Amino acid sequence: MRILMAICCTALVLSGCTAPKERVPDLLSRAVSEGKICYGHQDDPAYGHAWCVTDWETDPLDRSDVKDVSGRYPAVVGFDLGGIELADSCNLDGVPFGLMRKAALAQVARGGVVTFSWHPRNPLTGGDAWDVSSDRVVASILPGGEKETEFALWLQRVGDFLESLDGAPLIFRPWHENLGSWFWWGEKLCTPEDYKDLYRLTNDYLTQERGIQNIQWCYSPNGPVSAEDYESRYPGSDYVDILGTDIYEYPGEGETLAEAGERFAGQVRWMLATLQALAADHDKLFCLSETGFEGLPDPLWWTDVLYPAIHGSGICYVLTWRNAHDKPGHFYAPWEGFENAFNFNQFAEKEDIILL
């Protein structure tokens, strides 16, 4: 593995490793050229607020909370690969990888976009992605580390799954929210150089050693952060195609919904303006890779908070998090019967918002 990586890195230096523009999904390119924004939802065809696919092999996978409410599918669907590294049959949220593959291909076939994140287990301690009990984890899986061989197998399994998507254009968003310290690859858990090496190693293996060229790579720290902080762990433009950021709304103590919404919208606008400048400097697309307000307690959140925050920002897509079928209050998109679903439809009908 180490020798192959060295060969790949040499090839990258010689070639310059400019990201091929043809692997940018057509829908995102068109959205940017038309000044529009694709709307996305995590795990959308796998389950919803009050339902869950149980037999994915025979199920047409055509249900969607977003479609139930609006009559249209989200333009972007997100999935997470956590668990693939252990050869599990389902990911960390119980989504079968077979279902994920089938749903991803269906999403691409209908003209949509698929994005994958990855919350792998902690290879050093055996804990989950949120186990931050050691600051040696990243160093342990880099070349020469005691977990190098084990992590090489984990990458192989990720590659096997991505390769099974038959060349469909996809976005891969590993090692996200890296400027926080709640994941074992976070800011206080590894050095900037070790983080960059981890991101580059992941990219080199999948694109160079495995030859998977249909991946568009998204670098997505948590925000809001300054441009200097954002770039402090940036692995380099040869390794990134889309600049992203994850920002959620969390009301502060004593804040009203209106105050929380105003603060959140301000943070998003400021961060997206920062990203717009960085994207121009690096010749990249950019996006709001994760966002949302758990439980959607603000009845006008879509039109009065999120839309003003992203309108005219230049992002190619915005993705809200999942609607858990087994946690009634854990939802980030409307569902059939939700009392404030009308407001999402008002958002979805905006001229610059794209659904399928």
Secondary structure as the mmCIF struct_conf table of DSSP 4:
data_model
#
loop_
_struct_conf.conf_type_id
_struct_conf.id
_struct_conf.beg_label_comp_id
_struct_conf.beg_label_asym_id
_struct_conf.beg_label_seq_id
_struct_conf.end_label_comp_id
_struct_conf.end_label_asym_id
_struct_conf.end_label_seq_id
HELX_RH_AL_P HELX_RH_AL_P1 ARG A 2 SER A 15
HELX_LH_PP_P HELX_LH_PP_P1 THR A 18 PRO A 20
HELX_RH_3T_P HELX_RH_3T_P1 LYS A 21 ARG A 23
BEND BEND1 VAL A 24 VAL A 24
HELX_RH_AL_P HELX_RH_AL_P2 ASP A 26 SER A 33
TURN_TY1_P TURN_TY1_P1 GLU A 34 GLY A 35
STRN STRN1 ILE A 37 GLN A 42
TURN_TY1_P TURN_TY1_P2 ASP A 43 ALA A 46
STRN STRN2 TYR A 47 GLY A 48
TURN_TY1_P TURN_TY1_P3 HIS A 49 ALA A 50
STRN STRN3 TRP A 51 CYS A 52
BEND BEND2 THR A 54 THR A 54
TURN_TY1_P TURN_TY1_P4 TRP A 56 THR A 58
HELX_RH_AL_P HELX_RH_AL_P3 ASP A 65 SER A 70
BEND BEND3 GLY A 71 ARG A 72
STRN STRN4 PRO A 74 PRO A 74
BEND BEND4 ALA A 75 ALA A 75
STRN STRN5 VAL A 76 ASP A 80
TURN_TY1_P TURN_TY1_P5 GLY A 82 GLY A 83
HELX_RH_3T_P HELX_RH_3T_P2 ILE A 84 LEU A 86
TURN_TY1_P TURN_TY1_P6 ALA A 87 ALA A 87
BEND BEND5 SER A 89 SER A 89
STRN STRN6 CYS A 90 CYS A 90
TURN_TY1_P TURN_TY1_P7 LEU A 92 ASP A 93
BEND BEND6 GLY A 94 GLY A 94
STRN STRN7 PRO A 96 PRO A 96
HELX_RH_AL_P HELX_RH_AL_P4 PHE A 97 ALA A 109
TURN_TY1_P TURN_TY1_P8 ARG A 110 GLY A 111
STRN STRN8 VAL A 113 TRP A 118
TURN_TY1_P TURN_TY1_P9 PRO A 123 THR A 125
BEND BEND7 GLY A 126 GLY A 126
TURN_TY1_P TURN_TY1_P10 ALA A 129 TRP A 130
BEND BEND8 SER A 133 SER A 133
BEND BEND9 ASP A 135 ASP A 135
HELX_RH_AL_P HELX_RH_AL_P5 VAL A 137 ILE A 141
BEND BEND10 LEU A 142 LEU A 142
TURN_TY1_P TURN_TY1_P11 PRO A 143 GLY A 144
BEND BEND11 GLY A 145 GLY A 145
TURN_TY1_P TURN_TY1_P12 GLU A 146 LYS A 147
HELX_RH_AL_P HELX_RH_AL_P6 GLU A 148 GLU A 163
TURN_TY1_P TURN_TY1_P13 SER A 164 GLY A 167
STRN STRN9 LEU A 170 PRO A 174
BEND BEND12 TRP A 175 TRP A 175
BEND BEND13 GLU A 177 GLU A 177
TURN_TY1_P TURN_TY1_P14 ASN A 178 LEU A 179
BEND BEND14 GLY A 180 PHE A 183
TURN_TY1_P TURN_TY1_P15 TRP A 184 TRP A 185
BEND BEND15 GLY A 186 GLY A 186
TURN_TY1_P TURN_TY1_P16 GLU A 187 LEU A 189
BEND BEND16 CYS A 190 CYS A 190
HELX_RH_AL_P HELX_RH_AL_P7 PRO A 192 ASN A 203
HELX_RH_PI_P HELX_RH_PI_P1 ASP A 204 GLU A 209
BEND BEND17 ARG A 210 ARG A 210
BEND BEND18 ASN A 214 ASN A 214
STRN STRN10 ILE A 215 TYR A 219
STRN STRN11 ASN A 222 ASN A 222
BEND BEND19 GLY A 223 PRO A 224
HELX_RH_AL_P HELX_RH_AL_P8 ALA A 227 GLU A 231
TURN_TY1_P TURN_TY1_P17 SER A 232 ARG A 233
HELX_RH_3T_P HELX_RH_3T_P3 SER A 237 TYR A 239
BEND BEND20 ASP A 241 ASP A 241
STRN STRN12 ILE A 242 TYR A 248
HELX_LH_PP_P HELX_LH_PP_P2 PRO A 251 GLY A 252
TURN_TY1_P TURN_TY1_P18 GLU A 253 GLY A 254
HELX_RH_AL_P HELX_RH_AL_P9 LEU A 257 HIS A 282
TURN_TY1_P TURN_TY1_P19 ASP A 283 ASP A 283
STRN STRN13 LEU A 285 GLY A 292
TURN_TY1_P TURN_TY1_P20 GLU A 294 GLY A 295
BEND BEND21 ASP A 298 ASP A 298
TURN_TY1_P TURN_TY1_P21 PRO A 299 LEU A 300
HELX_RH_AL_P HELX_RH_AL_P10 TRP A 301 TRP A 301
HELX_RH_PI_P HELX_RH_PI_P2 TRP A 302 LEU A 306
HELX_RH_AL_P HELX_RH_AL_P11 TYR A 307 ILE A 310
TURN_TY1_P TURN_TY1_P22 HIS A 311 GLY A 312
BEND BEND22 SER A 313 SER A 313
BEND BEND23 CYS A 316 CYS A 316
STRN STRN14 TYR A 317 THR A 320
BEND BEND24 HIS A 325 ASP A 326
TURN_TY1_P TURN_TY1_P23 PRO A 328 GLY A 329
BEND BEND25 TYR A 332 ALA A 333
TURN_TY1_P TURN_TY1_P24 GLU A 336 GLY A 337
TURN_TY1_P TURN_TY1_P25 GLU A 339 ASN A 340
HELX_RH_AL_P HELX_RH_AL_P12 ALA A 341 ALA A 348
TURN_TY1_P TURN_TY1_P26 GLU A 349 GLU A 349
BEND BEND26 LYS A 350 LYS A 350
TURN_TY1_P TURN_TY1_P27 GLU A 351 ASP A 352
STRN STRN15 ILE A 353 ILE A 354
STRN STRN16 LEU A 355 LEU A 355
#
